[in-house]
C-alpha cells in the first residue's frame, strides 16, 4: 500500500519549541543573510521545513519572506513539479503526491497527504494549484473556498460570499502579477432570474443570458468584493480557469456579442480586473465550433485541439507571444493511444462507451516534463507520457498508486495561505 506522507506526524513532532544548541560562529545563521537564503532556497521544500526546527536561528531564517520568494522562483524555473492525486475511491477525498525526482518513474513513491481540515471540509474538489498553493471548494455546501499549502500544512478558510438559490459558480485561482498576492475569483450566474417551467427550462436557458457578477477575494484585505455585474460571456466550467501571464483563462460557451454556438477564448486580468477576448489561431475556425481545452506548457498558454480527422488524436497549439494572434504555433500532434489499463475486455467495453460520450475530452494534457515529454491523463486516472520525437507512449505507474484519481500539477513552496 502507499507509503504515508509524514507531514502530519512530522508536524506533531515539531510542535516543541526549537532549541538553541549551535555554537556561535559555527552555523549557517552566521553567514550573510543573502548567502544563507540562497543556500537554503536550493533545498527541497520538505528539507526546508525540517531545517526550520533545528534551532531558533534556523526557525527565524526559514520564515523569512525573501526565502519563500527565492525558493518559489527557483522551483518554477527548474520545473520542479509534483503531482497531486485527488482520489475518491475507496475512500472519499484522499490526497496523495509524488515527486518527479527520478528519470526512472518507478522509483518515485506515492505518499499520503493528511489534510488538517478533514472534519470541516469532508467533500471538496481541487480548483487549481498556483505558486505552491491549492484552492479547494466544497462540493456539499456553499462554504467559502480553502487555500492550502499541502507541504507546510498552512491553510486559510475564506469567508462566504453572497449566495442565492439556483446559482452556478465558476471559480478561478491565481496571483496578482505585481504584488504576488493570491486572488480567488468567483463568477456567479443567477439562473433564478427566470421562472422556469419543466417544459421550457433548457430551451429558455439556451436562448437567454442569466444575471451574473464577478466576486474577487483579496488576500491583503481578506474580503470579497463585487467588481463586475452581468458579464457578457457564459464560461465553460470544465475549461479550468488556466492561469498564465497574470490572467485566468476560460472557454466561453457563448457570448452576448457572438453567435450562440461560437466558442471563444476569454481572459480575466487580475491586475486591472477586466475581461478580454484572446485571439485564436488564424484561419482555424474549427476551434470556434467544437470543444477544445486549455493548458499551460512551458509557461505558455496552450490550446488542445481535438483533431477533426482522427477521433482521439489531439493537436497542441502554443501562443509564443501572449496576445499576438500570429504567434500561435502548432507544436505537437498526439495520435490515438489505447492505455494498457483498458486492455481487459471489461475495460475496453467501458472505454468504447465513454469514448462515444466524451469524444475528444478523453485525455487531458497536464504539463511539459523536463525531458521534453508531455504528461497526459486519460479517463479514470491513467497517466501516460508522450515523447514527441519518437512518438512513443509510456504508461506511468507509481508504487501505491490508486486506480481512479484526478491529477493536479503542483510546485512545492513555502507560500503562505494566511
N, C-alpha and C positions, 0 to 999 in steps of 0.2 A: 504494500500500500504506500501512499505518499509519505515522504519524509516531512513532518510538520515543520513549518517555518517557525523559528524560535523567537519571533518578535514578541509575542505575548509573554513567554516565560522569561526572556531576557529582560523585558521591561520591569517585571516583578523583582528580579534580582537587582536591578539598577535603581530601585526606589531609595535605597540608602544613600546618604549624602556622600559624594566623593571625598576621599581623604587625601590630605596633602602629605605625600610621602617622598617627594622628589628632593634631590639635593640642589641647593642654589647653584646656578650657573651650569648645570648639567642636565638640561631638559629643553624640549622644543620651545617652551614659552620664553626662554632667554634669548631666542633669535629675534631679529627684527620682525615685526608683525607681518609685513607683506611677504617675507620669505616663508614664515611659518604657515600662513594661509595658503600660499602657493603649494607647499608640500602636502598639506592636509587635503587640499582640493583634488589631488590626484588619487586619493583613496576611494574605494567603493563606498557608497552611502552607508552600508551596514558597518563597515570598518570605522567610519567617522562617528557613528552612533556609539560604538564600543569605546572609541577613543575618548568620547565625551565623559565617560565615567571612570577614567583612570585617576584623575586628581582634580582639584578645584581649578587649577590653572588651565588644564585641558578642557574642562567643562566650560569655562568662560570663553576660551578661544573658539570652541566648537559652536557657540551660539552667536558668533559674530555674523551680522547680516552680509558683510562682504564675502565671507566664506560661502554662504548659501548661494550668492550670485555667481561667484567664481566656479564653484562646484557644478552648478547647473549649466553654465556656459560651456565648460569643458565636456560635460556629459553629452550635451546636444551636438557639439562639434564633432565628437568622436563617435556619434551614433551608438552610444552605449544603451541599448534598449533592453527592456524586459517585457515579457508577455504576461499579461494578467488574464486569467481564465475565470469567468463568472459561470458557475455551474449550478444547475437546479436539480441534478439527479446524481445520486439517490436522495440527497438532502438539498433543500432549497437554499439559495443564496450563499453558496460556499465560494470563497475566493482562493485562488492559487496563483503562484507566479513561478516563472522560470527565466533564468538569465541566458542570454546568448553569449556566453563567455568562452565557448569552445567551438572549434571548427567541426568537431565531431559532436553532433547534437545529441547523440545517445548518452554522452557523458553528463549532460545537463539534467539536473534533478528537479522535479516539481516539488514545490514547498507550499505549505498551507499558510494563509493569512488569517489570523484571528481578529475579526473586527471588534473594536471596543464598544460598539453601539448595537449589537445584535438584538438586544431587548427592546430598544426604541425604534429600530428600523428593521423589522423582520422580513419585509419584502421590498426589494429595490431593483432598479436597473442602473447600469453604468451609462451615464450620458456621454462622457468622453474623458480623456486624460489630457492635461496641459501643464507643462513645466513641473512635472512630478506630482501633481495633484489630481485626484479623481473627483468628478462631480457625480453624485448619486441622487436619484429621485425615487420617491416612494411609489409603489405600484398599487398600494391598498387604499391609502387616504391621501388627501391633498395637503400633506405636511410640507414644510419647507425643504428644499434640497439640502444635501450634506456635501461639504467639501472636505476631502480626506486625503492625508498623506499615508499610504499603506506601510511605508518603511519607518517613519518616526512615530506613527500612530496618532499624530496630531489631527484633530478634526474640528469642524465647526458646523453647527446646525443653523441654517439660515432661517430667518423669521418667515412666517407665512405671508403670502401676498394676497391681493384681492381675489376672492373666489366667488363664482356663481355656478348655478346648476347648468348642465348641458354645455360645458365648455371643453374645448380641445386645446391642449397646451403643448407647445414645442419649445424645448429647452436647448440653449447653446451655452458653451463654456469656453472662455479664452482669457487672455490677459491684455491690459492696456499697453499699446506699443511703446509708450514713453515712460510710464510710471511702473510697469511690470506688476501692477496690482490686478488680481483676478476679477473678472466680471462674470456674473451669471445672468443670462438673458432669457426671459420668458415671453414667448409670442403666444398670445391668448386669442382664440377665436370663440366668440359667444354665439353659439347656434340658437340659444334660447330667444333670440330676437324674433324668430319666426314661429308661428303657430303651425306646427307640422302635423298633418294627418297621416295615418299609416299608408294611405294610397299614394300620396304625392310627395312624401318626405324626401326620397332620394332624388327625384327629378327636380324638386324645388331647390334643394341644396346645390345641385349641379348648375342651376341657372341663376343663382343669386349669391351675392357675396355676404358673408357674415360680418357682424361687427367685430372689431379686433383692436388690440392695443399691444404695445411693447413695454414690458417692465424690466428694469435693469437693477441688479443688486451691486452696490459698490462696496468693496472691501474696506475702504477707508472710513466711510460713514456708517457702514453696517445697516443700510436702509435700502428698501426698494423705492424706485421712482418710475412713474409712468412718463415715458418720453415721446411716444408717438401714438396717435389714435387712428384706427381704420387704415392699416397698411394696404397697399394696392396689390398684394400678392397672397396667394394661398400656397404655403410652403408644404413640401413633402417631408413629413417627419422622418421617413426612412432614409432620406439623403444625408442625415447625420450632423449637420452643423459643423462642417470641417473648418478648422481654424488655420489660416495661412495669412501671412503678411498683415497681421493686426486686424483681420476681418474674419467673421464667421460666414460660411457659405452653405446655401441650400439650393435644391432644385425647386422651382416654383411649378406647381401643377397647372395653374392658370393665373393670369393677371387681369386686372380691370382694363388695361390698355392693350391686351394681346388676344389673339384667337384663343378660344376656350381650351383647345387641345394642345396649344403650343407650350412646350416645357422650356423654360428659360433658367439661366443661372443667375442667382441673386446673392449679393454680399451685404453684410451689415458691418459697418466700420465701427470698431469700439472706441476710436478716437473722436470722431465728430458725430457718431451715433446716427448715421444716415444709411438708408438702403440704396444700393446701386445695382444696376444690371451689369454682369460681366459678359463680355463678348465670347461667343463660342467659335470654334474653328471655321474659317472661311469656306463657303460652299459645302457645308456639311449639314444640310437640312434634316438629315435622318435623325440627328440628335434632338431636334425640336419636336419630333413626332413620336419618339419612343423613349422608354425608360432608360436612363443612364445613371451612374452613381459617381460619387466624388471620393477622392483620396488625396493623400499627401505622399509624394515620392521624392526623396532627396531634397525636401524643403520646398518643393514646387507644387502648386495646385494642379491636380490631375483629374481628368475625366476618363472614366472607364466606360467604353462604348461597346455594348454587345453587338457583335458582328451581324449584319443583316444577310449574310450569305452562308454562314455556318453556325447553326444553333449550338450554343455552348462556348463558342470562341469569343474572345474579348480583345478589343484594341484599346491601348492606353495612350492618351494624349497628355502632354505636359505643356503648361504655359510657362515658357522660359523667361519671359519678361512680363511681370504682372501687369494686367490691364491692357496689354498690347495684343490686339487680335491676331496680328500677323506672326506672333511669336509661338502660337500653338504648333506643336510638332508631334506627330505620331511616332513614338519611340519604341513601343513594344506591341507585338501581336501574339497573343497567347492562344494556342489551339485547344481543342477539346481534350479533356483528361478524365479517365474513369478511376476514381480513387480506389485503392485496394480494399478500403473498408467496405466498399459496396460490391465485393466480388461474390458474396454468398447470394443464392437465388432470392432469399427473402429481402435482402438489402437492395438487390438490383431491381426488384419489383417496386419497392418503395421509391427508389431513385427515378424510375420511369414515371411514376405518378407525380412526384414532386417536380421533375424536370418539365412536365407539361404545365404544371400550375405556376411554377416560379420562373420558368423560362431563363432569361439571361441573368437573373439575380442569383443563380445557383452558387457562384463563387464570389467571395469578397476579396478585394485587393487590400492587403494590410499595410505593407511598407516595403522599402528597398533595403536589403541587408548589406552589410559591409562588403561582402564578396561579390556584390552586383546582382545577386539573385533576388527575385520577387517572392514575397511571402503571401500566400493565399490561404483563405479559409473557406472550405466547402461546407455545405449544409450539414448539420448535426455535429459540426466541430472538427472535421478532418483538416489537419494542417498540411500544406504542401508548399515546397519551394520550387521555383521555376527558374532555370538557367537560360537567359535569352540567347546566349551564344551557341550552346549545344542543343537548345530547345528540348531539354530533358526535364522531367518532373521527378520529384523525390518526396515520398511521404515522410513526415516528421512525427516521431513518437518519442515522448519523454517518459521516464520511469514514474509511475504513479499517475499518469495522465487519465483524466476522466473520459467517458465516451461522448458526452454531449456537453458543449460549453460555448460561450461567446467570448471571443478574443479581443482584448484591448491592448494596443501598443503603448508602452509606458516607459518613461525615463525616471529612474530613481533620483531623488533630490532631497535637499533639506528645506524645501519651500514650506512656509508656514501657512496653515489654514486660518489661524486666528490673527 
